[in-house]
């Protein structure tokens, strides 16, 4: 019986004193409060999200809908912050432990704030993308990624400062380390600066067809911090260091207003002047009446007799298509070629081909009267 009473007294003593001087009942109640908030975090977030969705459904903009979508994660984290704060506030703690718990609560609140700011970068991108006509799309993406990185860095710095870790000396040490690294990574920074200049000057953008002298010709698929991915027309990907674009000339075919067709049509020398004029006028009328060809001050067309070659009379046909699309350009080019063939045949003319004419001249023989006249007696 004494053992039971002794156990009872020991149990009550532990119950009152608890662990590390904490009352066991307070610990249990605090844990229950925290678990209650943790279990209800999904319901809490879902309730708030549903309420916000009803509000934003009345507006016409998409920004507020995106805001509601991206804050779901931080909203699920908020009940955990509240639950931990309320549960620790219920427990009577020693001053040393209370200071530690307060510091931990400040850390959770700081994480929640910076997580929310990080998520709000996504709806902020809708505002930034309105400037894509002034700055390139890759530069907009770089700006958004830069904002996300800055928010993460500031959040880490804020948490470290809360725990008494001075960031200044660390940054100074990283600065010295950065100088050492920069000496061995000059190409990296050169590529980075060149990449920024590409985006600022808008030399080309994703989807453009470019030609880099002595390097590659193809379609731009990605503009990175260090290199640019250009896919050749045979589907081979080629990574070009960004500094190459500062040292080599870049031809951007996608920036052309029109595509040019330039032919020298060789007609036979037996083609008379009347036929040449009819062919020239017919081709001129064909191009002038066709809406597929550009007709303005900068993109005129010409159909003229150009030169006399060894085997043909050459007629110059030059015109610019309205479209810049490659497949559509091929269609217009083919239609023009077929129509020119029909015009030449309709005028009873023909295309010349390389040929040579050999003329053989006969000379009188030695027995002819010219060289051996008869002498009369």
Secondary structure, 3 states (H helix, E strand, C coil): CHHHHHHHHHHHHHHHHCECCECHHHHHHHHHHHHHHHHCHHHHHHHHHHHHHHHHCCCCCCHHHHHHHHCHHHHHHHHHHHHHHHHHHHCCCCHHHHHHHHHHHHHHHHHHHHHHHHHHHHHHHHHHHHHCCCCCHHHHHHHHHHHHHHHHHHHHHHHHHHCCCCHHHHHHHHHHHHHHHHHHCHHHHHHHHHHHHHHHHCCCCCCCEEEECCCEEEEEEEECCCEEEEEECCCCEEEEECCHHHHCCEEEHHHCCCEEEEEEEEECCCCCHHHHHHHHHHHHHHHHHCCCECCCCCCCCEEEEEEECCCCEEEEEEEEECCCCHHHHHHHHHHHHHHHHHHHHHCCCCECCCCCCCCCCCCCCCCCCCCCCCCCC
